[in-house]
Amino acid sequence: MAKKEEIYRGIKIAGFALFIPSLLVAGPLAGYFSGSFLESRFHLPGYTTFTLTLMGLLAGLLETVRAIKKMVKIGEKL
């Protein structure tokens, strides 16, 4: 029975690891498209897209760190 639990934990860790690239891509893309929309819709200055893209990147990095911490916690149970 313990063998099955180890396999499930390994699969859970792999799932988190495969999710990390999408976290790193989704944040900046959301920031870029949001900034472009806001600039065109409300005639905001040109640095709005850059600022929101940077904020999206930072949010993606933060979520990546959280996912890694969770993977480590799951791995410690092995």
Summary of the structure (lengths in Angstrom):
residues: 78
radius of gyration: 17.9
end to end distance: 13.3
largest distance: 61.5
contacts: 211
relative contact order: 0.18
helix: 91%
strand: 0%
